[in-house]
Amino acid sequence: MKHLLIITGLAGLLLASSCEKHDLLLKERADVEAAIKQGNDDLQALDAKIFTFGANPESALINLERFHADWMKKNASLEQELAYISKKCSDGEDALKKMRPRLDSYKAKFAR
């Protein structure tokens, strides 16, 4: 009779620990399924963003390449303007350096 009680108690302990593991596994499975759903939602959001550029990803890529090419042209134009302005500034500084001694002598002559 004692053996029957011991066996029943052990079976109860195994069953209880098995249920706890089962509950933990069910919770972990739910967490994994939620992460998968979130990942799928993120992918769908990215797909929607891509399709806003065009009917399919290929046209989206073409549109992005065209957009990039336009920006590169604008950038080149701005760099040319900057180079022109820099040259004008350098020329102005050179002219000012040449004029400075004459201006100082003129001021000294009439400041007496």
Residue pairs with C-beta under 8 A, 6 or more apart in sequence:
50 57
50 60
51 57
51 60
53 59
53 60
53 63
53 64
54 60
54 62
54 63
